[in-house]
Amino acid sequence: MIRQQQRVGLRLHTSLLALAIGMTGVTVAISASAQESVAPADEPTEVVVVGTRAGLKKAAAVKRDSDQFVDSVIADDIGKLPDVNVAESLQRVSGVQIKRSLGEGTQVSIRGLTQNITLVNGRDVVDSAGRGGSGVDSLGTGSYGLLAQLPSEIIQRLDVTKLAASSDIEGALSGTVNIITAKPLDSKTDTMAFSVEGLYNDRAAKGGDRTSILFSHHFSDKLAGLINISQSSRNIRDESIFSFSGYVPLTGAGAPSGAYYLADIRDTQINENRKRTGINATLQWKPTENIELLYDLLYSKQDINRDRWWFALPLSSTYASYTNPVFSSANTLMAGTLNAQLQTNTETYDNTGDTLATGLTGTWKSDRLKVTGDASYSRSKQDGYQHFLRLTTKTASPIAFDFRDVDVPQFTIPGSVNLTDPAQWNFTNYFDNRDTADSELSALRLDADYRFDGPISHLKFGARASDLDVEIVKYQSQLTGNISADTVPDSYQVRTLDILSGASGYSPQSALYPVMYGGGKTYAYDVHGYAPGSFTPYVYIPLASFSTTEKDTAYYVQADIDTTIGGLPLSGNVGIRQVETDFTAVGSYKVGSNPAQPLTVKKSYSNTLPSASFKLNVRDDLLIRFGAAKVIARPNSADQNPGLNLATVAPFTATAGNAELDPFKATQYDLSAEYYFKPGSVLSLGLFKKDLQSFIIRKATTETYNGIDYLVTRPYNGADATIDGMEFVYQDNFDFLPAPFDGLGVAANVSIINSDTGATSARTGEKIPVPGLSKNNLNLVVYYEKAGYGVRVAYNKRDQFLDQLGAGGEPIYFDAGEDLSISGRMQLNAHYSLDLQISNVLDSPIRKYGTEEVATSSYALNGRTFSLALRGKF
């Protein structure tokens, strides 16, 4: 039924696109301009942004003219970011790092911190799983989060603000990403733009497509509208070795002190199809020079169908199970032999989700006073349906494994074991699960700006009220029981996972795999032999389900400064923001075998957030910035589940959320020098420091219930940390070179970031950094544009970074990674161009490891993606 609905939805979206194309007989268009902070909002300007050089030049102008610490990425043509998605483009900004999943950038760290906010046209946009969410995904990768949900075709500019002003929305610990779309009155003429793009991934060996059409129309010189419709279908393939639980403590007599082992080894193949439809619409009306109304809407719908297969070797937690075990210097089990039962697994996963963000802004101004009111609403929802079957060999076999000197863990199966014989396998696990996530955010904002003649140029004050509602619901039906595979012959097939070409250590295995929907079966449970209608496929799980409500009220006052000091121009702002928060969480708790009971937690807190930022123009081409601010980031919604589930027998353990969490807090300091030695060229050096308080970490503590002490793992406040770093930026177009080399240009940035959390690894004593932070980061873009031709090469490299703390406090790291993309453009005539892009040129592996670099826990390859696009503008 889900797949049928998706096909109907695709036909509907295609019909909408065809209808839009049919309207081209009407004079329609879209502005090629971004909403510019470098020009007053009440003065329409025509901004034509075409090509890498023009985009970089415009971004440098935004950075130079802002009084804040701001970096921008500007679309190098109408509706075309210079990379494949939002996250990929953001990594070109100094100090911004991305996390990859299924071949795409999905999550963004700014100066090593992920606790940031994403805005669209200055307004909060929610993820389906709430604040800090990553969508609904049985893989837990974040690949279905907000940045993957928004269509890149609607974006004209990305601003990253690294030091918040008092007038900015609070909630970012290190930076705010503002996605800016076009305004129709910024262009004086009607225009139309379209793109038709073909995609191909070499590991998936399948194609895809992406199309968009953009219109704007001036009904008069005071009223204009804009619409942008986009659609894409992509095929993704992920080939990996990974472990579900990672490295965990090895127990039993004779085990070395502090020994760890890899809980399981999984050879995995994922085939996924992603369909996305996006609509962006704007209506702008300026009846007089003093009044403006602006309405905009963003809608995105995503449909995902995934098939996953994996061959698994579970290892033993008991030291005595191993023959000839070999340990590393830090006592990580690296090789040996054990008797183990093998597993094959099949999963189908369907995910549907949509995001809506809409708002109305009204502005009135006189000679000195400007008043702006804004009402906004955002909603995001996802549903994920997982069906999963497992086959397990009936008998154990001696399996030799070795993780040393290879890319991926390798193991050897005796030749006498017949993995294709159905009589040797049992069906053992049957899952029919569903996850839903639904978030809504409504907000009202009022701002006033009074202009003075004097050193205080503007006095700004305002208020904002918002209401965030999040609901996470889990339904699980997870049955176990042995059924011989040869008794259900329509529910298996022989499959060979021939993956990870080029990775040492991997050997393809032909084996029997479950078939999910064979013989007319609808659910995994059908294989277990239940009569239709005699079981419930999705059972509500109260302890994993919860809802939260957060009401925030903020007030601010800010003075903008425009004066001189020592004869040098000085501009900036000083202000303070007061934030009041009322929070309620509703969930369940369970003690022992008693039924789950409802639980409600309420919490209120306030924060005072001063901020100051200054820009000193030492010369026309040289400026110095300095600033400081106190900032907060509210806890992730997933950490605020008040649910508690206590074990009934020893060992008495539990996991829980914490609805009593306070927000992250930080005091940050920034200093930079920027030299604009010619238009579009800049050389800058920035220093920053962050003192973090109330940083949220997960730890296990003893809690007493009914006279029994339980070891409960939950998130807590209290950890302090510091982050300091340096950012270096060099951007230049080499127009001083003789032809034809005058078309060359470069944009490069390097960031070096250090952190101190005070935490160390219990096994090695090494310092544990802030999660998501790479010490050394490099971004390099080299381009050539001349006579209608252009080539762009973009390279990114980052050091390893901490992903999370695993079992027993064992750190789990992502290995150092690199990415290379190449794109080219040929301008066919005044209206049409051809664009070619190759992403992930190096097919770089995404690798994770435990405390030691030799302790690989996952290794993934996603292949190269080729795209060819025809673009037109009229």
HELIX and SHEET records of a PDB file:
HELIX    1   1 ILE A    2  GLY A   22  1                                  21    
HELIX    2   2 MET A   23  GLY A   25  5                                   3    
HELIX    3   3 GLY A   51  ASP A   65  1                                  15    
HELIX    4   4 VAL A   86  LEU A   90  1                                   5    
HELIX    5   5 LEU A  146  GLN A  149  1                                   4    
HELIX    6   6 SER A  152  ILE A  154  5                                   3    
HELIX    7   7 PRO A  184  ASP A  186  5                                   3    
HELIX    8   8 TYR A  319  SER A  321  5                                   3    
HELIX    9   9 PRO A  422  GLN A  424  5                                   3    
HELIX   10  10 ALA A  485  THR A  487  5                                   3    
HELIX   11  11 PRO A  489  SER A  491  5                                   3    
HELIX   12  12 GLY A  518  GLY A  520  5                                   3    
HELIX   13  13 ALA A  524  HIS A  528  5                                   5    
HELIX   14  14 PRO A  542  ALA A  544  5                                   3    
HELIX   15  15 SER A  637  GLN A  640  5                                   4    
HELIX   16  16 PHE A  741  GLY A  743  5                                   3    
HELIX   17  17 ALA A  807  GLY A  809  5                                   3    
SHEET    1   A 5 VAL A  70  ILE A  74  0                                        
SHEET    2   A 5 ARG A 157  THR A 161 -1                                        
SHEET    3   A 5 THR A 176  ILE A 180 -1                                        
SHEET    4   A 5 ILE A 117  VAL A 120  1                                        
SHEET    5   A 5 ARG A 123  ASP A 124 -1                                        
SHEET    1   B 2 VAL A  96  SER A 101  0                                        
SHEET    2   B 2 GLU A 104  ILE A 110 -1                                        
SHEET    1   C21 GLN A 478  SER A 484  0                                        
SHEET    2   C21 TRP A 425  ARG A 451 -1                                        
SHEET    3   C21 LEU A 369  THR A 393 -1                                        
SHEET    4   C21 GLN A 343  LYS A 365 -1                                        
SHEET    5   C21 ILE A 291  PRO A 314 -1                                        
SHEET    6   C21 ASP A 264  THR A 288 -1                                        
SHEET    7   C21 LEU A 223  PHE A 242 -1                                        
SHEET    8   C21 LYS A 206  HIS A 218 -1                                        
SHEET    9   C21 MET A 192  ASN A 201 -1                                        
SHEET   10   C21 THR A 865  LYS A 873 -1                                        
SHEET   11   C21 TYR A 832  SER A 839 -1                                        
SHEET   12   C21 GLY A 817  GLN A 827 -1                                        
SHEET   13   C21 TYR A 789  ARG A 798 -1                                        
SHEET   14   C21 ASN A 776  LYS A 786 -1                                        
SHEET   15   C21 LEU A 744  ASP A 756 -1                                        
SHEET   16   C21 ILE A 708  ASN A 733 -1                                        
SHEET   17   C21 THR A 653  ALA A 656  1                                        
SHEET   18   C21 LEU A 644  LEU A 646 -1                                        
SHEET   19   C21 LEU A 568  LYS A 590  1                                        
SHEET   20   C21 PHE A 546  ILE A 565 -1                                        
SHEET   21   C21 ILE A 456  TYR A 475 -1                                        
SHEET    1   D20 GLN A 478  SER A 484  0                                        
SHEET    2   D20 TRP A 425  ARG A 451 -1                                        
SHEET    3   D20 LEU A 369  THR A 393 -1                                        
SHEET    4   D20 GLN A 343  LYS A 365 -1                                        
SHEET    5   D20 ILE A 291  PRO A 314 -1                                        
SHEET    6   D20 ASP A 264  THR A 288 -1                                        
SHEET    7   D20 LEU A 223  PHE A 242 -1                                        
SHEET    8   D20 LYS A 206  HIS A 218 -1                                        
SHEET    9   D20 MET A 192  ASN A 201 -1                                        
SHEET   10   D20 THR A 865  LYS A 873 -1                                        
SHEET   11   D20 TYR A 832  SER A 839 -1                                        
SHEET   12   D20 GLY A 817  GLN A 827 -1                                        
SHEET   13   D20 TYR A 789  ARG A 798 -1                                        
SHEET   14   D20 ASN A 776  LYS A 786 -1                                        
SHEET   15   D20 LEU A 744  ASP A 756 -1                                        
SHEET   16   D20 ILE A 708  ASN A 733 -1                                        
SHEET   17   D20 SER A 681  TYR A 705 -1                                        
SHEET   18   D20 PHE A 664  LYS A 678 -1                                        
SHEET   19   D20 LEU A 622  ALA A 633 -1                                        
SHEET   20   D20 GLN A 597  ARG A 619 -1                                        
SHEET    1   E11 GLN A 478  SER A 484  0                                        
SHEET    2   E11 TRP A 425  ARG A 451 -1                                        
SHEET    3   E11 LEU A 369  THR A 393 -1                                        
SHEET    4   E11 GLN A 343  LYS A 365 -1                                        
SHEET    5   E11 ILE A 291  PRO A 314 -1                                        
SHEET    6   E11 ASP A 264  THR A 288 -1                                        
SHEET    7   E11 LEU A 223  PHE A 242 -1                                        
SHEET    8   E11 THR A 856  LEU A 861 -1                                        
SHEET    9   E11 ILE A 846  TYR A 849 -1                                        
SHEET   10   E11 PRO A 811  PHE A 814 -1                                        
SHEET   11   E11 PHE A 801  LEU A 805 -1                                        
SHEET    1   F 2 TYR A 247  PRO A 249  0                                        
SHEET    2   F 2 TYR A 260  LEU A 262 -1                                        
SHEET    1   G 4 TYR A 322  PHE A 327  0                                        
SHEET    2   G 4 LEU A 333  ALA A 340 -1                                        
SHEET    3   G 4 SER A 397  ASP A 402 -1                                        
SHEET    4   G 4 GLN A 410  THR A 412 -1                                        
SHEET    1   H 2 TYR A 492  THR A 496  0                                        
SHEET    2   H 2 SER A 510  PRO A 514 -1                                        
END                                                                             
